[in-house]
Amino acid sequence: MRLGVLTVLLAVAVLVILLLVRWATGELEHRRAARRRAEARALARRTAPPRPPTRRPATHPAGRRVGPPTDPNLPARRPLEAVAADVRRLTRELAMVPGGMPMARRRGLLAAYDDVLVEAAALLQVDHRLTEVPPEHRELERIRLIGSLEAAGLVVGR
């Protein structure tokens, strides 16, 4: 009989200690707050008016979007975010060029970098002369254009 009482007292003591630890760490309050948030969301769902059905964009029977006609003479432009990401990527690649890299690859990287800088300048309406200056003066024009792009709000180096 005494062994049974001691076992029950030991089990109760362990449960009380676990409850105190959960209270001290804030787990009980966290669970209570989570339960309240769930009840509030359920109540909001029950009392909220039904949402109007969303309209899908009009599509062509073949699956193409139907929209206002675009001028075929205008070149398609990429979003500024994509151009900015390319500028940052190419800036990092040019900064990390290894010493034994072939000159053709380096020139290709510089040509791609120039193209992306010119595209960013066109999107932000920044004046540049990168395509007009001779190759020996291009690095200075690149630096000036990067400064102008940063002044216009483009984040180049990160």
N, C-alpha and C positions, 0 to 999 in steps of 0.2 A: 504494500500500500504506500509506504513512504517513497519507494522508487517511482511509482506513478505520479505522486504529487511533485516530487523533485523534477521529473521530466516535464510536467506541465508548466511548472514555474520557470524552468530553463527556456522552454519554447516561448512563453510570454515575455521573458526578459529579452530574448533575441528579437522578437517582433517589436518591442518598445524601442530597442536600440536602433533597429532599421528605420522605424518611423521618425525617431529623432534625427538620424543622419539625413533622411530625405527632407525633413523640415529645415535643417541647418543649411543644406545645399540649395534650397529654394525649389527643389523639384516638385513639391506639393503645390506651391503657388503657381508654378509654370503650368502644371497640368490643369489646375483650376481655371487659369486664364485661357488656356487653349479650349477648354470645354465651353467657357462663356462665349468665346469668339465663334465657335462652331454653332452654338445655339443662336447667336445673333445673325449669322449668315443664313441659317435655315429659316428664321423668322422673316428676314428680308426677302428671301426667295418666295415665301408663301404670300407676302403682302405686296410684292412689287407687281406693277402692271405688266402684262405680257409685252415682250419686245415686238416691234413691227418686223415683218420678214425682210431680210436683206435682199437687195436685188443683185443678181449676178450681172457682170458686164455683158453687153450684147456681143455675141460671137457669130461668126460666119458658120454656115453649116459644115464647112471643112475644118472648123476648129480655130480659125484665125480670128483675131479680134477685129471688130469693125469699129472704126473711130473716124475722126476727122481726117480728110485726105492730107497727106504730107507732100510737101513740095519735093519732087525728085531731084531738083537742082541743088537743094541744100544738103550739105554733107551731114551724116548722122554723127551726133556728138555723144561721147561717153559721159557718164555722171562725174561731177567734180570729185566725189569721194574716191572713185576708181582711179582717176588721174592722180590724185594726191597720194594714194597708196602706192602707185607705180613710182612716183617721184621719190618717196621715202625708201622704197625697196632698192631702186637704182642708186640712190645716194649711199646706202649701206654697202651695196655691192662694190661701188667704186672706191669706197673708203677701205675696203678689205681686199683689194687686189693683191694677190701674192706676187712676189718678186719675179718668179719665172714664168709668168703668164705670157702667152704669145701676144705679140703686138696687134695682130688682127682681131683677137678677142677683145682686147682693151679698146681698140678703135670702134668695134661694134657696140660695146657697152656705152662709150661716149656718144655714138650716133643715136642710140636708143634714148639715152638721157637727154640729149638735145631735143629730140622729137617730143618727149614727154614734157619738157620745160616749155616748149613752144605751144603745145596743146593746153597746158595749164595757163599760160599767159593769154591765150585766146579766150579761154573760159572766164578768166578774171578780168579781162580787158586791160591788160598791162602791156605797155609798149615794150618792144624788144627789137634788137638788131642781130640776134643770134644767127640767123640764116644769111645775113648780109656781110658780116665781118669775115676777114680772111682767117684761115685756120690758126695762125700763130697768135691771134688776138681773141680767140674764142673763149679761152679760160677766163679771162677778165670779164667778158660779157656774160658768161655763165654765172660768175659770182655776183655781178650787178643784177642779173635777172632773178637770182635766188633771193637777194635782198628785197627786190621789188615785190616778189611773190609773197614773201613773209610779211612785208608791210601791208599787203592786200588781205592778209588773214590766213594764208595757207601755211600749215605746219609742215616744214620740210624735214627737219632733223628731230628724231625721237629715239 
